[in-house]
């Protein structure tokens, strides 16, 4: 489980901040389910992704080494979100 304020990678949203973790229910009769509230870094929107049983790939941000390897792939060239995430990691590490 990701913690609040953590920066993660979503295959459909790109670089995101876990803004919050909330419990939501479809109706008053149903049990509430925990959701991540994700805010993409490069887009002005909010997404709610179930903490468990989500279909979207969520993962910790890439390490510098992973980012360098990914930068050499065809997927990097074709996937806007992956490209933004790789560049984000490489720019962040270069600043430190």
N, C-alpha and C positions, 0 to 999 in steps of 0.2 A: 504494500500500500504506500502510495506517495504521500508526502506531508505537505501542508500548506506552505506556500511561497517557494516551493521547489520549481526549478525550471526543468521541463521534460520535453521529449519529442513525441509528437503524434503524427502518424503517417498521413492523416487527412488534414491536419491543421498546421503542422510544422512545429516551430518552437513555441511552447506555451508555458505560462505560469499557472501553477495550481493555486488559484485564487482562494478557494475554499473547498470544504467537503460538507455537503448538506444531505439531509434525509428528505426524500420526496416520495409521495404516494400518488398513484393514479386516481384514487378515490378515498373517501373516509373509511371505507370498509377494508381496503387493502393495507398490508403492512408497508411501512416506509422503507425505502431502499436507499443506501448511501450513494451519492453521486459526486464526482469531481466537478468542480466549476473551473473550467479551463479558459484562460484568456490568451489567445494567440498574440505573440509579440509583434508580428508584422501585419496584423489585421485588426480592425476595430469591431470585434464581436465577442460573444461569450458562448461556450458550448458546455452542455451537461452530459457527462459520460458516466455510466454506471461504474462503480468501483469494482464490482465483480461481474463476470460474464459479459464484458464488453467485446465487441467485434473489431474495434479499432485497435491497432497496435500502438501501445503506449510504452515508452521506455525512458530510462535515464538518458540524459544528453550524452552525446558521443565524447569519448576522450579525444585529445589532440591526435593521437596515433590513429584512432579509428577514422577521424575526420580526414586526415591526410590520405588514407587508403581509399575512402569513399570518393574523394575528389578525383581520383583517377578512373572512376567507373562510368559506364554509359548511363547508369541510373542517375548519377549526379547531373549529367548534362540534360536529362529529360524530365526530371522531377523538381519542380519549383520549390516545394517544401523541403526536400532533402538538401537542395542547393543552399537555401537560406540557412538551414540548420548547420550544415558543414561550415559555411562562411561565418556564421555567428560564433561557432566554437573557435575557429582559427583566429578571428578578430579578437575575441575575448582573451585568448591565451597570449596573443601578441602584445596586448595592452599590459599584461602583468609583468 
